[in-house]
């Protein structure tokens, strides 16, 4: 039986563009994983790894015109958005090169022998080492920053782990192009090109997570798909860590004072944030608690003007478009739900942005309106109008885990009046914002892009320096002769790494 072809498809028309590859067989998955596994030792040198990451960033930036053209043809995200995403992706690779060189991620602890303690301490030296081959499942909505050259791949390579990427079917040509650039960068530094490889096909993705030489996995996608892979990773004879980003509502709470002070500004900001990228950001504010009354009405008027001025947009593929159209229609048909701007089909290949409103009391208890508390991927948000703080608390208590939660407050509330709301929002998300919008995830050391399930399946972040920790495990060497210790743990610290010795950072 011939292998199924992998086509690049134009989302603006739904027409195939070109055949890019064929879906990988189980045998091809096995070969790719074994080749990656065989390349592990080549990644051991931190200096080489850092140089490799920088070269990969340079090659991606140097191929900007071709990469952006390929990605736009497959995603319709537009050259401006994709040029920015490519710059972010290259910067992310460079940032992980700095992480590798600095070495704090190794989390080195040295406790010298101390017989005076009860019980006595032996000489103990702790370091983190790479897990092994990492399977990465690329995202649909970020064909660069969360795909083949994205954060999962960059952080895994920084940790010293080879990567096998299961490409997303929405941008196979972009995936192949980016993979070729990463593999070329590897070869330039004397590394096997198989430190990074790409596979296509649904069945290949399932085989990949089950392969006994795969030591961990990173995923960005739907709750349904991510949960199936998460369960498969846990059901293996030897379970592996599965770091999945699955879905997020990203709630926003607008206080009555904030709506009174700057309702028009909040409405305009919400409209811009929820429609960005045709509403296909994982951090899109998809649920808003806004006050009833005149101040809330002004906020909704501004939101209406903002969303009405947004033209129809193309989603990443027609399957997502159809799911969006069906999803908003189902929600709009619920009792007491209004559509000041009706979301749905904008044309044969497009969607139109909109938003729904509902009394918050409808969401305080389990019922058919629970659908409004689930992510709807695309340019739509739900605004729940509340009459009291008790209604806000009741609705927040029913929300699932999220990547972000946002609090919009007035100037006079910043001195502590909003502290109670902040305490209610903090357990719901991995990043809590005040008077901002969540679309936009800075690649910074203090960033956390993750959250309680179903936002993610672990407590880790997929963005920022600490993303590297997902692909490491700690090992302690006890009473080990100096000559047998890794250089990082030797007494004279020949590599000049940051270490905590006898409890003190040196």
SULKA-V299822 format. One record per residue. RES is the residue in one letter. PHI is phi in radians with two decimals (none if undefined). OMEGA is omega as a letter, one per 20 degrees, with the letter a starting at -180 (NA if undefined). BURIAL is # if it has 9 or more other ideal C-beta (glycine too) atoms within 8 Angstrom, else .. Layout:
BEGIN
RES_PHI_OMEGA_BURIAL, RES_PHI_OMEGA_BURIAL
END
This chain:
BEGIN
X_none_a_., X_-1.22_r_., X_-1.17_a_., X_-1.23_r_., X_-1.26_r_., X_-1.94_a_#, X_-1.82_r_#, X_-1.51_a_#, X_-2.09_r_#, X_-1.46_a_#, X_-1.21_r_#, X_-1.28_a_., X_-2.21_a_., X_1.42_a_., X_-1.61_r_., X_-1.11_r_., X_-1.74_a_#, X_-2.86_r_., X_-1.44_a_., X_-1.70_a_#, X_-2.82_r_#, X_-2.20_r_#, X_-1.16_a_#, X_-1.28_r_#, X_-1.43_r_., X_-1.03_r_., X_-1.15_r_., X_-1.24_r_#, X_-1.07_r_#, X_-1.05_a_#, X_-1.12_a_., X_-1.12_a_#, X_-1.17_a_#, X_-1.15_r_#, X_-1.15_r_#, X_-1.10_r_#, X_-1.04_a_#, X_-1.23_a_., X_-1.60_a_#, X_-1.02_a_#, X_-1.10_a_., X_-1.15_a_#, X_-1.54_a_#, X_-1.18_a_., X_-1.35_a_., X_-1.12_r_#, X_-1.10_r_., X_-1.15_r_#, X_-1.04_a_#, X_-1.09_r_#, X_-1.13_r_#, X_-1.02_a_#, X_-1.09_r_#, X_-1.17_r_#, X_-1.13_r_#, X_-1.05_r_#, X_-1.07_a_#, X_-1.13_r_#, X_-1.17_r_#, X_-1.10_r_#, X_-1.11_a_#, X_-1.18_r_., X_-1.74_a_#, X_-0.88_a_#, X_-1.03_a_., X_-1.25_a_., X_-1.15_a_#, X_-1.13_r_#, X_-1.07_r_#, X_-1.14_a_#, X_-1.18_r_#, X_-1.17_r_#, X_-1.09_a_#, X_-1.74_a_#, X_-2.15_a_#, X_1.05_a_#, X_-1.37_r_#, X_1.64_a_., X_-1.07_a_., X_-1.10_r_., X_-1.08_a_#, X_-1.28_r_#, X_-1.10_r_#, X_-1.13_r_., X_-1.17_r_#, X_-1.15_r_#, X_-1.09_r_#, X_-1.12_a_#, X_-1.13_r_#, X_-1.13_r_#, X_-1.11_r_#, X_-1.14_r_#, X_-1.08_r_#, X_-1.15_r_#, X_-1.10_r_#, X_-1.25_r_#, X_-1.07_r_#, X_-1.16_r_#, X_-1.05_a_#, X_-1.09_a_#, X_-1.16_a_#, X_-1.17_r_., X_1.48_a_#, X_-1.12_a_., X_-1.09_r_#, X_-1.21_r_#, X_0.91_a_#, X_-1.40_r_#, X_-2.20_r_#, X_-2.22_r_#, X_-2.06_a_#, X_-1.29_r_., X_-0.99_a_., X_-2.55_a_., X_-1.32_a_., X_-1.41_a_., X_-1.44_r_., X_-2.12_i_., X_-1.23_a_., X_-1.10_r_#, X_-1.64_r_#, X_-1.42_r_., X_-1.29_a_#, X_-2.20_a_#, X_-2.37_a_#, X_-2.01_r_#, X_-2.60_r_#, X_-1.78_a_#, X_-2.18_a_#, X_-1.15_a_#, X_-1.28_a_#, X_2.35_a_#, X_-1.13_r_#, X_-1.95_r_#, X_-1.60_r_#, X_-2.03_r_#, X_-1.88_a_#, X_-1.24_r_#, X_-1.49_r_#, X_-1.38_a_#, X_-1.50_r_#, X_-2.29_a_#, X_-1.18_r_#, X_-2.11_a_#, X_-1.21_r_#, X_-2.22_a_#, X_-2.24_a_#, X_-0.94_r_#, X_-1.66_a_#, X_-1.41_a_#, X_-1.09_r_#, X_-1.11_r_#, X_-1.12_a_#, X_-1.07_a_#, X_-1.24_r_#, X_-1.17_r_#, X_-1.10_r_#, X_-1.06_r_#, X_-1.28_a_#, X_1.67_a_#, X_-1.84_r_#, X_-1.15_a_#, X_-2.24_r_#, X_-2.05_a_#, X_-1.73_r_#, X_-1.60_a_#, X_-1.17_r_#, X_-1.40_a_#, X_-1.15_a_., X_-1.37_r_#, X_-2.55_a_#, X_-1.19_a_#, X_-1.19_r_#, X_-1.08_r_#, X_-1.09_r_#, X_-1.13_r_#, X_-1.09_a_#, X_-1.15_r_#, X_-1.10_a_#, X_-1.12_r_., X_-1.23_r_#, X_-1.14_a_#, X_-1.18_r_#, X_-1.13_r_#, X_-1.09_r_#, X_-1.07_a_#, X_-1.09_r_#, X_-1.06_a_., X_-1.94_r_#, X_1.31_r_., X_-1.65_r_#, X_-1.10_a_#, X_-1.14_a_#, X_-1.35_r_#, X_-1.14_r_#, X_-2.39_r_#, X_-2.52_a_#, X_-2.25_r_#, X_-2.17_r_#, X_-2.18_r_#, X_1.98_a_#, X_-1.06_a_., X_-1.09_r_#, X_-1.09_r_#, X_-1.12_r_#, X_-1.19_r_#, X_-1.07_a_#, X_-1.09_a_#, X_-1.22_r_#, X_-1.58_a_#, X_-1.15_a_#, X_-1.13_r_., X_-1.65_r_#, X_-1.48_a_#, X_-1.81_r_#, X_-2.93_a_#, X_-2.50_r_#, X_-2.18_a_#, X_-2.43_r_#, X_-2.35_a_#, X_3.03_a_#, X_-1.40_r_., X_-1.08_a_#, X_-1.11_a_., X_-1.18_a_#, X_-1.16_a_#, X_-1.17_r_#, X_-1.10_r_., X_-1.23_r_#, X_-1.03_r_#, X_-1.13_r_., X_-1.14_r_#, X_-1.14_a_#, X_-1.34_a_., X_-1.52_r_., X_-1.06_r_#, X_-0.96_r_., X_-2.07_a_., X_-1.06_r_., X_-2.22_r_#, X_-1.10_r_#, X_-2.22_a_#, X_-1.75_a_#, X_-1.95_r_#, X_-1.85_a_#, X_-1.93_a_#, X_3.12_a_., X_-2.74_r_#, X_-1.52_r_#, X_0.94_a_#, X_-1.15_r_#, X_-2.22_r_#, X_-1.98_r_#, X_-1.88_r_#, X_-1.26_r_#, X_-1.10_r_#, X_-1.13_r_#, X_-1.15_r_#, X_-1.11_r_#, X_-1.21_a_., X_-1.32_a_., X_-2.68_a_., X_-1.02_a_#, X_-1.11_r_#, X_-1.14_r_., X_-1.13_r_#, X_-1.08_r_#, X_-1.17_r_#, X_-1.14_r_#, X_-1.09_r_#, X_-1.06_r_#, X_-1.17_a_#, X_-1.22_a_#, X_-1.31_a_#, X_-1.74_a_#, X_-1.03_a_#, X_1.06_a_#, X_0.98_r_#, X_1.21_a_#, X_-1.84_r_#, X_-1.55_r_#, X_-1.16_a_#, X_-1.84_r_#, X_-1.02_r_#, X_-1.23_a_#, X_-1.73_a_#, X_-2.65_a_#, X_-2.30_r_#, X_-1.74_a_#, X_-2.18_a_#, X_-1.25_r_#, X_-1.27_r_., X_1.65_a_., X_-1.09_a_., X_-1.13_r_#, X_-1.15_r_#, X_-1.10_r_., X_-1.14_r_#, X_-1.08_a_#, X_-1.18_r_#, X_-1.10_r_#, X_-1.16_r_#, X_-1.09_r_#, X_-1.05_r_#, X_-1.12_a_#, X_-1.14_a_#, X_-1.25_r_#, X_-1.13_r_., X_-1.45_r_., X_-1.58_r_#, X_-1.26_r_., X_-1.14_a_., X_-2.32_r_#, X_-1.72_r_#, X_-1.57_a_#, X_-1.12_r_#, X_-2.75_a_#, X_-1.27_r_#, X_-1.11_r_., X_-1.15_r_#, X_-1.04_a_#, X_-1.12_r_., X_-1.13_r_#, X_-1.12_a_#, X_-1.05_r_#, X_-1.18_a_., X_-1.15_a_#, X_-1.25_r_#, X_-1.15_r_#, X_-1.08_a_#, X_-1.23_a_#, X_-1.16_a_#, X_-1.43_a_., X_-1.23_r_#, X_-1.04_r_., X_1.18_r_., X_-1.71_r_#, X_-1.96_r_., X_-2.23_r_#, X_-0.96_r_#, X_-2.27_a_#, X_-1.38_r_., X_-1.46_r_#, X_2.74_a_#, X_-1.29_r_., X_-1.72_a_#, X_2.99_a_., X_-1.10_a_., X_-2.13_a_#, X_-2.22_r_#, X_-2.26_r_#, X_-1.94_a_#, X_-1.37_r_#, X_-3.00_r_#, X_-2.59_a_#, X_-1.98_r_#, X_-2.17_a_#, X_-2.72_r_#, X_-1.12_a_., X_-1.04_a_#, X_-1.04_r_., X_-1.17_a_#, X_-1.82_a_#, X_-1.30_a_#, X_-2.33_a_., X_-1.06_r_., X_3.05_a_., X_-1.10_a_., X_-1.31_r_#, X_-1.05_r_#, X_-1.04_r_#, X_-1.27_r_#, X_-1.75_r_#, X_-2.03_a_., X_-1.05_r_., X_-2.08_a_#, X_-1.26_a_#, X_2.46_a_#, X_-1.42_r_#, X_-2.59_r_#, X_-2.42_r_#, X_-1.95_r_#, X_-1.91_r_#, X_-1.69_a_#, X_-1.60_a_#, X_-1.89_r_#, X_-1.82_a_., X_-2.70_r_., X_-1.15_r_., X_-1.09_r_., X_-1.15_r_#, X_-1.04_a_#, X_-1.07_a_#, X_-1.11_a_#, X_-1.25_r_#, X_-1.03_a_#, X_-1.18_a_., X_-1.80_a_#, X_-1.39_r_#, X_-1.35_r_#, X_-1.20_a_#, X_-2.43_r_#, X_-1.23_a_#, X_-2.38_r_#, X_-2.53_a_#, X_-2.15_r_#, X_-2.10_r_#, X_-1.81_a_#, X_-2.19_r_#, X_-1.51_a_#, X_-0.98_a_., X_-1.27_a_., X_-1.55_a_#, X_-1.30_a_#, X_-1.57_r_., X_2.29_a_., X_-1.14_a_., X_-1.64_a_#, X_-1.05_a_., X_-1.11_r_., X_-1.14_r_#, X_-1.09_r_#, X_-1.14_r_., X_-1.26_a_#, X_-1.39_a_#, X_-1.00_r_#, X_-1.17_a_., X_-1.57_a_#, X_-2.63_r_#, X_-1.54_r_#, X_-2.35_a_#, X_-1.99_a_#, X_-1.91_r_#, X_-2.15_r_#, X_0.97_r_., X_-2.50_r_., X_-2.27_a_#, X_-1.39_r_#, X_-1.26_a_#, X_2.27_a_., X_-2.13_a_., X_-1.15_r_., X_-1.49_a_#, X_-2.29_a_., X_-1.00_a_., X_-1.57_a_., X_-1.22_r_#, X_-2.32_r_#, X_-2.03_a_#, X_-3.14_r_#, X_3.00_r_#, X_-1.06_r_#, X_-0.95_j_., X_-1.60_r_#, X_-0.98_r_#, X_-2.51_a_#, X_-1.69_r_#, X_-2.50_a_#, X_-1.62_a_., X_-1.52_r_#, X_-1.89_r_#, X_-1.81_r_#, X_-2.28_r_#, X_1.72_a_#, X_-1.01_a_#, X_-1.31_r_#, X_-1.07_a_#, X_-1.13_a_#, X_-1.12_a_#, X_-1.12_a_#, X_-1.90_a_#, X_-2.23_r_#, X_-2.41_a_., X_-1.45_r_#, X_-2.35_r_., X_-1.91_r_., X_-1.79_a_#, X_-1.94_r_., X_0.86_a_., X_-1.68_r_#, X_-0.98_a_., X_-0.90_a_., X_-1.15_a_., X_-1.62_a_., X_-1.30_r_#, X_-1.02_a_., X_-0.94_a_., X_-1.11_a_#, X_-1.88_a_#, X_-1.28_a_#, X_-1.04_a_., X_-1.46_r_., X_0.88_a_#, X_-1.09_a_., X_-1.66_r_., X_1.13_a_., X_-1.52_r_#, X_-1.17_a_., X_-2.53_r_#, X_-1.79_a_#, X_-1.96_a_#, X_0.89_r_., X_1.52_a_., X_-2.02_r_., X_-1.32_a_., X_-2.25_NA_.
END
